[in-house]
């Protein structure tokens, strides 16, 4: 029956791309938690009064997030649905507790035995429950944060559970526009496994930088993800060169090219305004999901945010390939002031 579980994962498009797929379980944890994150390429240096910034790096949690409720929903590929919910409880002026839930539902599948005879239909879903907080460390502008998660996965008659921890650092110099973020996500293990086969979790070490322009209301972000899986670059046989004698020479990658494969870029216009515009680019997704000789803008993402009184709306769109793209919706309710 294990082929049924494999079938679920085959139908679940690994947005984490070819070189990361299949080497860990609970991969839904690596999907963007909020529309803002998706639009900007998953930066770890966002820090303002929006609770959505706290789900990527727990060190960015602050007291102003208290009382906010956030709901996000995405109609994913091929009938798959996913989303996230978060609530922040104020501890003091400097910090808060953030509760969040991430879920994904893979829909209903037609069951069959090993000979292809129809059996009962089955479904699959995964959910995680998280609790996070932060505290300034050594100095007021250097913060450390942590998030603990409990994970439960059900695929047909099989189930698995586990726990993870995220550890983050965030530094913002006083009276300077630049920021630095470092986060190690999904450190943990399975508590119970499918058929007692234990697998690693999708650990992700990300280093990010951000700054704002002096004469334009724009903040840019750059992040280097999966530094613990160096390098993500691989030799694509489709990009090999062939000489007149038919000899094939594989593509060679320099250090800058390997480093670039780990990079994502994002920019947000009017980041502190009532209306903002966002643009992002995911280099790995662009390289591994593009189709040669066909321009489909893989890796590109964009979105917007709008504030109406106590409600903050977010919308993002991400380009993957000609087979499908993504739209992510979110709304945040702020407390009365």
C-alpha positions in Angstrom: 0.0 0.0 0.0 2.9 2.3 0.3 2.6 3.2 -3.4 -0.6 5.1 -2.5 1.4 7.4 -0.2 3.9 8.0 -3.0 1.0 8.8 -5.3 -0.1 11.5 -2.9 3.3 13.1 -3.0 3.5 12.8 -6.8 0.3 14.8 -7.1 1.5 17.3 -4.6 3.7 19.6 -6.8 7.0 20.1 -5.0 7.3 23.9 -5.2 10.6 23.3 -3.4 11.8 22.1 -6.8 13.6 19.1 -8.2 16.8 19.2 -6.1 14.9 19.4 -2.8 12.0 17.1 -3.5 11.9 13.6 -2.0 14.6 14.0 0.6 12.4 14.8 3.6 8.9 14.5 5.0 6.4 17.2 6.0 7.5 19.3 3.0 4.3 21.4 3.2 6.1 23.3 6.0 8.3 25.0 3.4 5.5 26.5 1.4 5.1 30.3 1.9 3.0 31.0 4.9 1.5 34.3 3.8 0.8 36.1 0.5 3.3 38.8 1.4 6.0 36.2 1.8 5.2 34.6 -1.5 5.2 37.9 -3.4 8.6 39.0 -2.0 10.4 35.6 -2.5 10.2 34.5 1.2 12.5 37.1 2.9 13.5 36.7 6.5 14.1 40.4 7.1 10.5 41.7 7.1 9.7 43.4 10.4 6.8 45.9 10.9 3.4 45.9 12.6 2.0 43.3 10.2 1.7 39.9 11.9 2.4 38.1 8.6 6.1 39.1 9.0 6.4 36.8 12.0 5.8 33.5 10.4 9.1 33.5 8.4 11.4 34.6 11.2 10.3 34.4 14.9 12.9 37.0 15.9 10.7 39.6 14.1 7.9 39.3 16.6 7.1 42.5 18.5 4.6 43.8 21.0 2.6 45.7 18.3 1.5 42.4 16.8 -0.7 41.7 19.9 -4.4 41.3 19.2 -4.0 40.7 15.4 -5.8 37.8 13.7 -4.7 36.7 10.3 -6.3 34.2 7.9 -4.7 33.1 4.5 -6.1 30.8 1.9 -4.7 29.4 -1.4 -6.4 27.2 -4.0 -3.3 25.2 -4.8 -2.6 23.0 -7.8 -4.9 20.2 -9.0 -7.6 20.5 -6.4 -5.2 20.9 -3.4 -6.2 23.5 -0.9 -4.0 25.1 1.8 -3.9 28.0 4.2 -2.7 29.4 7.5 -4.2 31.2 10.5 -2.3 33.2 13.2 -3.1 35.2 16.3 -0.8 37.3 18.5 -1.1 37.8 22.2 0.8 40.7 23.7 3.3 39.9 26.5 4.7 43.4 26.9 5.6 46.4 24.8 8.5 44.6 23.2 7.2 41.1 22.5 4.2 38.9 22.0 3.2 35.2 21.7 2.2 34.2 18.2 0.0 31.1 17.7 -0.3 29.8 14.2 -1.8 26.9 12.2 -0.7 25.7 8.8 -2.7 23.1 6.9 -2.9 21.5 3.5 -5.6 19.2 2.1 -4.7 17.0 -0.8 -8.3 16.2 -1.7 -9.9 12.9 -2.5 -8.2 10.1 -4.4 -9.6 7.0 -6.1 -8.2 3.9 -4.4 -7.0 0.8 -6.2 -5.3 -2.4 -5.3 -2.0 -3.7 -6.8 -3.9 -5.1 -9.8 -5.7 -1.8 -10.5 -9.1 -2.9 -9.2 -11.0 0.0 -7.6 -11.2 0.2 -3.9 -12.5 2.8 -1.5 -11.6 6.4 -2.1 -9.3 8.0 0.4 -7.9 11.5 1.3 -4.8 13.1 2.7 -4.1 16.2 4.8 -1.4 17.6 7.0 -1.5 20.3 9.7 1.0 22.0 12.0 0.4 24.0 15.2 3.0 26.6 16.2 3.9 28.8 19.1 6.6 31.5 18.9 8.0 34.5 20.7 11.1 36.7 20.6 13.3 38.7 23.0 16.0 41.3 22.5 19.5 39.8 22.9 22.5 41.6 24.3 21.2 44.9 22.9 17.8 46.4 22.1 18.2 46.2 18.3 19.3 42.5 18.3 16.5 40.0 18.7 16.4 36.3 19.0 13.2 34.3 18.5 12.0 30.7 18.5 9.0 28.7 17.3 7.9 25.2 18.3 5.6 23.2 16.0 3.6 20.0 16.4 2.9 18.3 13.0 0.3 15.7 12.2 0.0 14.0 8.8 -2.8 11.6 7.6 -2.5 10.0 4.1 -5.1 7.3 3.5 -4.8 4.9 6.5 -1.3 6.0 7.3 -0.3 8.7 9.8 2.8 10.4 11.0 3.5 13.1 13.6 6.5 15.1 14.6 7.8 18.3 16.1 10.1 21.1 14.8 11.8 24.2 16.1 12.7 27.4 14.3 15.5 29.6 15.7 15.9 33.1 14.3 18.1 36.2 14.7 17.3 39.7 13.6 19.5 42.8 13.7 18.5 46.3 12.8 21.1 49.1 13.4 19.8 52.2 15.1 19.2 55.1 12.6 20.3 52.9 9.7 18.0 51.5 7.0 19.6 48.1 6.5 18.6 44.8 8.3 20.0 41.3 8.7 18.1 38.2 9.4 19.2 34.6 10.0 16.8 31.7 10.6 17.2 27.9 10.8 13.8 26.4 10.2 12.3 22.9 10.7 14.8 21.5 13.0 13.3 18.4 14.6 12.2 14.8 14.0 9.3 12.5 13.5 7.6 11.1 16.6 5.7 8.5 14.6 6.3 7.5 11.0 4.5 5.9 8.1 5.0 2.2 8.4 7.9 2.8 10.9 10.1 4.3 8.2 11.6 7.5 9.7 12.7 10.3 7.4 14.5 13.7 8.0 12.6 17.0 8.1 13.2 19.8 5.6 15.7 21.9 7.5 16.4 25.2 5.9 19.1 27.7 6.9 18.4 31.1 5.5 20.5 34.4 5.6 18.8 37.6 4.5 19.6 41.3 4.0 17.4 44.2 3.5 17.6 48.0 3.1 15.5 51.0 2.1 16.2 53.7 -0.5 16.8 57.2 0.8 14.6 59.2 -1.6 12.1 56.5 -2.7 9.6 54.6 -0.5 11.0 51.3 -1.5 12.6 48.5 0.6 14.5 45.6 -1.1 15.2 42.2 0.3 17.7 39.4 -0.7 17.8 36.0 1.0 20.0 32.9 0.5 18.0 29.8 1.4 19.0 26.2 2.1 22.6 27.1 2.8 22.7 23.8 4.7 22.2 22.0 1.4 25.1 23.5 -0.6 25.0 23.5 -3.6 21.6 23.4 -5.1 23.0 23.8 -8.5 23.1 20.7 -10.7 24.3 19.9 -14.2 21.3 20.0 -16.5 21.9 17.7 -19.5 19.6 19.9 -21.6 22.0 22.8 -21.3 25.1 20.9 -22.2 27.0 22.0 -25.3 27.8 19.7 -28.2 30.7 20.3 -30.7 30.8 19.3 -34.4 32.1 15.9 -33.5 29.1 15.2 -31.3 31.0 15.4 -28.0 28.9 16.7 -25.2 30.3 19.1 -22.6 28.3 19.5 -19.4 27.6 22.9 -18.0 30.1 24.1 -15.4 29.1 26.3 -12.5 31.3 28.8 -10.8 30.9 29.8 -7.2 28.8 32.9 -7.9 26.5 30.8 -10.1 26.1 28.2 -7.3 25.4 31.0 -4.8 22.9 32.6 -7.0 20.9 29.4 -7.2 20.2 29.9 -3.4 19.1 33.5 -3.8 15.7 35.1 -3.8 15.0 38.8 -4.4 12.1 41.1 -3.4 11.1 44.7 -3.5 8.2 46.5 -1.9 7.0 49.9 -2.9 5.3 51.9 -0.1 6.0 49.2 2.5 4.6 51.4 5.4 1.7 52.9 3.4 -2.0 52.0 3.2 -1.3 50.5 -0.2 1.8 48.6 -1.2 3.1 46.9 -4.4 5.4 43.9 -4.2 7.7 42.1 -6.6 9.9 39.0 -6.1 12.1 36.6 -8.0 13.1 33.0 -7.0 16.2 32.0 -8.8 16.0 28.3 -8.2 12.4 28.1 -9.2 13.1 30.0 -12.3 16.0 27.7 -13.3 14.4 24.4 -12.6 10.8 25.0 -13.7 11.5 26.9 -16.9 11.1 25.2 -20.3 13.9 25.8 -22.7 13.0 28.0 -25.7 9.7 29.0 -24.0 9.3 32.1 -22.0 6.8 31.7 -19.1 8.4 33.9 -16.4 9.0 31.1 -14.0 10.2 32.3 -10.6 8.5 35.7 -10.8 6.0 36.7 -8.2 4.1 39.9 -7.4 1.4 41.1 -5.1 -0.2 44.0 -3.3 -1.4 45.0 0.2 -4.2 47.3 1.1 -5.3 48.7 4.5 -9.0 49.6 5.1 -9.5 50.8 8.7 -8.8 47.7 10.8 -8.7 45.3 7.9 -5.5 44.6 5.9 -5.9 42.7 2.6 -3.2 40.9 0.8 -3.0 39.3 -2.7 -0.1 37.6 -4.4 0.5 35.7 -7.7 3.5 33.4 -8.4 4.6 32.1 -11.8 5.7 28.5 -11.9 5.4 27.0 -15.4 2.9 26.6 -18.3 1.2 23.8 -16.2 -0.1 26.3 -13.6 0.5 29.3 -11.4 -0.5 30.3 -7.9 -2.8 32.9 -6.3 -2.6 33.5 -2.5 -5.2 35.5 -0.6 -5.0 36.9 3.0 -6.8 39.2 5.4 -5.7 40.5 8.8 -7.9 42.0 11.5 -6.2 44.5 13.8 -7.4 45.3 17.3 -9.3 48.5 18.2 -6.9 51.2 19.3 
